[in-house]
């Protein structure tokens, strides 16, 4: 049975995460609140546009350059191949100079990790903790897929009701709604595109923040080539620069299922010894 420490060490090596640096938790930028009725039609147009775009996005396949940093880590950039499919299916291949160093796949509530160099397949529950450990995104699979696809969470529901506040942050127009458990959801717009998704807890602290940029028209759908996410609670940041993404292509469900190879080792992370 594989130990948790041993697997974590090999994953860190495969994804090139050996070095360290400091990182301060993200703080929210200063903003000026507005509740101007003359801006209501524009806000409605922007939120409806995002909701329509989000409904059109189903899947993505792309090569990407991933960059990650945390208080104790500041590794080199990593090349990845990413496949994401709504609602909660994800496959990430971390690439070394000559081959695939690691494959991580989620399907529903299941996570599988394959280490080709050791011919080892490890299974675990797909949670925010395990996704943070293996792909550096501290989110449940469905939320991670939403982030990678550039989708504003619950955009249709938010577009159906007026916001509680409209703010200006630099060149961005930021719209805010109260949601369940007294949390807040904020969407930022710049150049008529979604530039920011920010979620605040009930006490106002930022749970996470995602910034999107470098939009391009892919078959009539505006899609961001740059994704930058900050997770203050985890003290981490991660960015993805997509290379030639394909959206809404045919992606078989088998792409998210990893099967053991002949003679390979298998382990269950849930039962592994610490």
Buried (B, 14 or more C-beta within 10 A) or exposed (E): EBEBEEBBEBBBBBBBBEEEEEBEBBEBBEBEEEEEEEBEEBBBEBBBBBBEBBEEBBBBBBBBEBBBBBBEBBBEEBBBBBBBBBEBBBBBBBBBEEEBBBBBBBBEEBBBBBBBEBEBBBBBEBBBEBBBBBBBBBBBBBBBBBBBBBBBBBBBEBBEEBBEBBBBBEEBBBBBBBBEEEBBBBBBBBEBBBBBBBBBEEEEEBBBBBBBBEBEEBEEBBBBBBBBBBBBEBBBBBBBBBEEBBBBEEBEEEBBEBEBEEEBBEBEBEEBEE
